[in-house]
């Protein structure tokens, strides 16, 4: 997808109990573990408990997880803000698009909505992502949205077999938007 292509319409919504199976599938897909900080399976009980007990308030939970829904009301992925720090006005962002919806612009559309939300609603100064160096698709996506990558993190992510280098990508919202 290039810059002239129209992005798909997406809606971001809170997690509902009906999302348990999708969340279970994504969290336990070991093919995704190498791109994040988790490499252990989650039980349905634990995920059910998370859904039931999440307040949906980033100030209370210090995180928020949103479902990415397309114009046909299909859930295409999940986007998270975690490690929210209100004192320093920053949060880490993570996104997963289900394999059958990848490379269609859903990630970019969802990230644009979350960036706007972070800037206009919760007034963050910066958002950052930690991305494995070999995940060129994600690095290119974040670069296209104004994130910069000045910090290399050597041996930062362990995939269960070896340590992998990562890049810390940041966007300073007050300077960029």
Rosetta blueprint (number, residue, H / E / L):
1 X L
2 X L
3 X L
4 X L
5 X L
6 X L
7 X L
8 X L
9 X L
10 X E
11 X E
12 X E
13 X E
14 X E
15 X L
16 X L
17 X H
18 X H
19 X H
20 X H
21 X H
22 X H
23 X H
24 X H
25 X H
26 X H
27 X H
28 X L
29 X L
30 X L
31 X L
32 X L
33 X H
34 X H
35 X H
36 X L
37 X L
38 X L
39 X L
40 X L
41 X L
42 X L
43 X L
44 X H
45 X H
46 X H
47 X H
48 X H
49 X H
50 X H
51 X H
52 X H
53 X H
54 X L
55 X L
56 X L
57 X L
58 X H
59 X H
60 X H
61 X H
62 X L
63 X L
64 X E
65 X E
66 X E
67 X E
68 X E
69 X E
70 X E
71 X L
72 X L
73 X L
74 X L
75 X E
76 X E
77 X E
78 X E
79 X E
80 X E
81 X E
82 X E
83 X E
84 X E
85 X E
86 X L
87 X L
88 X L
89 X L
90 X E
91 X E
92 X E
93 X E
94 X E
95 X E
96 X E
97 X E
98 X L
99 X H
100 X H
101 X H
102 X L
103 X L
104 X L
105 X L
106 X H
107 X H
108 X H
109 X H
110 X H
111 X H
112 X H
113 X H
114 X H
115 X H
116 X H
117 X H
118 X H
119 X H
120 X H
121 X L
122 X L
123 X L
124 X L
125 X L
126 X E
127 X E
128 X E
129 X E
130 X E
131 X E
132 X E
133 X L
134 X L
135 X L
136 X H
137 X H
138 X H
139 X H
140 X H
141 X H
142 X H
143 X H
144 X H
145 X L
146 X L
147 X L
148 X E
149 X E
150 X E
151 X E
152 X E
153 X E
154 X E
155 X E
156 X E
157 X E
158 X E
159 X L
160 X L
161 X L
162 X L
163 X E
164 X E
165 X E
166 X E
167 X E
168 X E
169 X E
170 X E
171 X E
172 X E
173 X H
174 X H
175 X H
176 X H
177 X L
